[in-house]
Amino acid sequence: MNSYLSKFLIGYDSFVKHFNVLQSVFLAFSRFYVGWIFFSSGLTKLDDWESTLFLFEYEYQVPVLNFVIAAYLATVGEIILPVLLFLGLATRFSAIGLSIVNVVAVISLEEIAPAALNGHIIWGLLLLQVVVWGAGKLSVDRLLKVQINKNRSQLNVLACETH
């Protein structure tokens, strides 16, 4: 019995390793998909700033903030945070920032169509995935981490040589 269990676990481990390779690919897909949604929205806001201000004044009910400040914050967030997300740079910070934009967008509308709400839920789940697991191997965050660890190792070697 132990032999069968051992063979099963070895086979299962091999099977799972193939899916682990895909993790970074799917994280990158999530980053690009959600990032593009928000980046496109930011470009639309920039394209017709007068309409953006009108919508923030009369359509969106952003809590606490003045509508002009809310319009600027949303637009800047929708332009800068997706670029960081695309690169995988400060990824968790970017995903949290876009999650806040996403939640504020939902609560700012008095009425939201079920299809639009479902879209926001999907984007929120994809962003949550990135917050929890990070950017993955296909990211600037990963390159920086490798470089920092390399530098740290070199410093440790130098410290050991001087003692």
Buried (B, 14 or more C-beta within 10 A) or exposed (E): EEEEEEEEEEEEEEEEEEEEEEEBEBBBBBBBEBBEBBBEBBEEBEEEEEEBBEBBBEEBEBEEBEBEEBBBBBBEBBBBBBEBBBBBBBBBEBBBBBBBBBEBBBEBBEEBEEEEEEBBEEBBEBBBBBBEBBBBBBBBBBBEEEEEEEEEEEEEEEEEEEE
